[in-house]
Amino acid sequence: MSPTTDEIEVKDFVVNQKNGVKGLVDFLTLTTLPSPYIQPPQERFTSDKILFGSPVPVIDVSNWNDPHLAREICHAATKLGVFQIVNHGIAPAELKGVIAAARGFFELPAEERRRYWRGTSVSETAWLTTSFNPYKERVLEWRDFLKFEYLPQRHDFAATWPSVCKEQVIDHFKKIKPITEKILNILINNLNSVVDESNKETLMGTMRMNFNYYPKCPEPSLAIGTGRHSDINTITLLLQEHGVLSSLYARATEDGDKWINVPPIAGAIAVNIGDVLQILSNDRYRSVEHCVVVNKCCSRVSIPVFCGPGC
């Protein structure tokens, strides 16, 4: 089936002209969802898929040496593949600051955002794109994202990052890294092994961060912010914007199509297991499928940090 004129024009504006979906909603007053974003019925997220009464664990990590804490983390990684941590040491003001920095980038003029478009970015370690693979997908996700690669061994790795967010991104990477190491230590110890120089590069040799931006959507029931997927990396630590409810969902079980909400909690960071850790644990830990729905009334920002094998 050949694409329609509407599909060609919208995709050209969003992808080839490097405007992203943010540029689309700024340029047009949308009352209906453009056809390239209309998901097939089987991919739409409906209320009957939500499983209530199975909350995602919220774990207090103020004492990393507490054996009960280790048991909670390992149990959640085994049963659900996702949990949230609080009292992790990053101040609420700092978390709000990096959320504000993400919004600051997407509020830049379109021509400034375009400077970072993937393939022509002014930075080798930061690039902007939309959807998941917009050049190949027939149906696009309602999302733009700016990705950063953390390469502290290179003194100039962040030299050309956007000034509106550079300081906050570097600081967030620095604060997240030791938390990630502590979680991985607990999970690997539970496998009767240790995190050391022999496996550290495999577990977290690469660190990348997204500024995910989900604009207001005229028909959210027909769209998807991020389609169902599992993360291919080792582990992901996600900061959600507080106040935007019912956005992130994780698959409740490996059988069936039921999902549980991972709500934004002030000061919390959501943690999910990735494919690498499921493989390394011989399926003991679960790489959880998850997805993001969008909202008609407000835009939303989320900031995941992906840790995975070194290149």
Salt bridges, closest charged atoms under 4 A:
GLU7 OE1 - ARG138 NH2 2.98
ASP26 OD2 - LYS22 NZ 2.72
GLU43 OE1 - ARG228 NE 3.76
GLU72 OE1 - HIS68 NE2 3.68
GLU94 OE2 - LYS175 NZ 2.60
GLU112 OE2 - ARG115 NH1 3.00
GLU124 OE1 - ARG154 NH2 3.53
GLU141 OE1 - ARG143 NH2 3.41
GLU149 OE2 - ARG208 NH2 3.33
ASP156 OD1 - ARG154 NE 3.75
ASP171 OD2 - LYS175 NZ 3.41
GLU181 OE2 - LYS200 NZ 3.10
ASP231 OD1 - HIS229 NE2 3.28
ASP231 OD1 - HIS290 NE2 3.29
GLU241 OE2 - ARG103 NE 2.85
GLU254 OE2 - ARG286 NE 3.70
ASP257 OD2 - LYS49 NZ 3.45
ASP257 OD1 - ARG228 NH1 3.40
ASP257 OD1 - ARG251 NH1 3.70
GLU289 OE1 - ARG251 NE 2.61
